[in-house]
Amino acid sequence: MHHLVVTGGRRLQGEVAVLGAKKAVLKHLVATLMAPGRHRLDNIPDIIDVSLMGSVISHIGATCRFSGTSIEIDVPDDLLPEAPIDLVRRMRASILVLGALLARCGEARVALPGGDDFGSRPIDMHLDGLKALGAEFELVHGELRARAPGGLRGAEVPLEFPSVGATENLLFAGVMAAGTTVIHNAAREPEIQDLAEFLSKMGAVIRGAGTSTIEIEGVPRLSPASHRAVPDRLEAGTYLVAGAITGGDVTVRDCVPEHLRMDLRKLADTGCEVDTGKDWVRVQGPVRPKPVDFATLPYPGFHTDMHPQMVALLSVASGTSVITENIYAARFRYVGELNRLGADVSIEGQHVIIRGIQQLSGCPVDACDIRAGAALVLAGLVADGFTTVTDAHHIDRGYSSFDQHLRDLGADVVREPVGSEVDHP
């Protein structure tokens, strides 16, 4: 267990490269369960959640070998179709083994998911969609028990909301279901397209990934494959905001600028100078950001996971900004911590009102989830004095070497073990 100590006042400058998207890699690990044999995944970040998902699929029967930014996964012919509570409660993405195990084994036992606390995020759409394909469920002692007694069968599945998780579970189930599955109002995120690409390499027949209608022709079996994960747009966006908030000059490489289109538009609106190339983005921050308004929406709208970082930036803007949170009702736990740094942020229903101030003031704050932790570090970069961000393991769930990358850009960020007695004047 560590905390991060940030000394504010340094202008960030330089280049940083990002690895594969956490939100893609976790699903790729699940996808390997669907085909016995040896798979290889590349461009893998060294983050806690990847290790956790490795533990989940290892419990089911896979063998994972990590080597640098690659993983080799050996999947046996016979699997144990269960994901236990001690693993699932630590990471919500574990619920995706449900569709994969139903497709591969015809049954699954999965504890109800955990992960970051963003309020109620029911899995009703997952279950309703899988039921349409022939699955049956019962909840026994906190464990969801699923089976498909007649096998999975293709069906038309309209989603009430373009849920990423529900779309992914239906992809897993549909690629080995008998007949055709059509997902209407499907999620369109780049990570969905990337998962469909990996499944297609394994032999799946998928059309329309990246659009609101995905059509899947079921196949009887899949084969192992190799795949390079799509770059992490959230990691890239976070470093760009770090450059912007410090009035710096930061270039992020090995990214996909198109995936950051809305983020870059809003950074430009704050007064940043934004330049892009084939696989890079450069942001030069203003002396002081201008206020902007926006709402979080499913892709291609503004990503909810960039919301806290943008609030940190706007907390030192030259006016008042309003952000409307449309995805997670309880996303706002970080607001109290940001206000401890002197920010003037208030919540009215689903709206966040940010009244920009001239200067933040460093103090101890708590990283209550991945993106909140990152946002508090960014705020610390421009706060007077020292900002100690506790519970930094949350940040490590989604960012590989976060503090080192910031140091490479010129930040003064030190990782210290909990209980250390280092004094900060």
Secondary structure as GFF3:
##gff-version 3
##sequence-region A 1 425
A	DSSP	beta_strand	2	7	.	.	.	ID=ss1
A	DSSP	beta_strand	13	17	.	.	.	ID=ss2
A	DSSP	alpha_helix	22	32	.	.	.	ID=ss3
A	DSSP	beta_strand	37	42	.	.	.	ID=ss4
A	DSSP	alpha_helix	48	60	.	.	.	ID=ss5
A	DSSP	beta_strand	63	67	.	.	.	ID=ss6
A	DSSP	beta_strand	70	75	.	.	.	ID=ss7
A	DSSP	beta_strand	82	83	.	.	.	ID=ss8
A	DSSP	alpha_helix	85	88	.	.	.	ID=ss9
A	DSSP	three_ten_helix	92	96	.	.	.	ID=ss10
A	DSSP	alpha_helix	97	105	.	.	.	ID=ss11
A	DSSP	beta_strand	107	111	.	.	.	ID=ss12
A	DSSP	alpha_helix	124	132	.	.	.	ID=ss13
A	DSSP	beta_strand	136	140	.	.	.	ID=ss14
A	DSSP	beta_strand	143	147	.	.	.	ID=ss15
A	DSSP	beta_strand	156	158	.	.	.	ID=ss16
A	DSSP	alpha_helix	164	174	.	.	.	ID=ss17
A	DSSP	beta_strand	180	184	.	.	.	ID=ss18
A	DSSP	alpha_helix	190	201	.	.	.	ID=ss19
A	DSSP	beta_strand	205	207	.	.	.	ID=ss20
A	DSSP	beta_strand	213	217	.	.	.	ID=ss21
A	DSSP	beta_strand	226	228	.	.	.	ID=ss22
A	DSSP	alpha_helix	233	245	.	.	.	ID=ss23
A	DSSP	beta_strand	249	253	.	.	.	ID=ss24
A	DSSP	three_ten_helix	257	260	.	.	.	ID=ss25
A	DSSP	alpha_helix	261	269	.	.	.	ID=ss26
A	DSSP	beta_strand	273	276	.	.	.	ID=ss27
A	DSSP	beta_strand	280	284	.	.	.	ID=ss28
A	DSSP	beta_strand	294	295	.	.	.	ID=ss29
A	DSSP	three_ten_helix	304	306	.	.	.	ID=ss30
A	DSSP	alpha_helix	307	314	.	.	.	ID=ss31
A	DSSP	beta_strand	320	324	.	.	.	ID=ss32
A	DSSP	three_ten_helix	331	333	.	.	.	ID=ss33
A	DSSP	alpha_helix	334	340	.	.	.	ID=ss34
A	DSSP	beta_strand	344	348	.	.	.	ID=ss35
A	DSSP	beta_strand	351	355	.	.	.	ID=ss36
A	DSSP	beta_strand	360	361	.	.	.	ID=ss37
A	DSSP	beta_strand	364	366	.	.	.	ID=ss38
A	DSSP	alpha_helix	370	381	.	.	.	ID=ss39
A	DSSP	beta_strand	383	384	.	.	.	ID=ss40
A	DSSP	beta_strand	386	390	.	.	.	ID=ss41
A	DSSP	alpha_helix	393	396	.	.	.	ID=ss42
A	DSSP	alpha_helix	402	408	.	.	.	ID=ss43
A	DSSP	beta_strand	412	417	.	.	.	ID=ss44
###
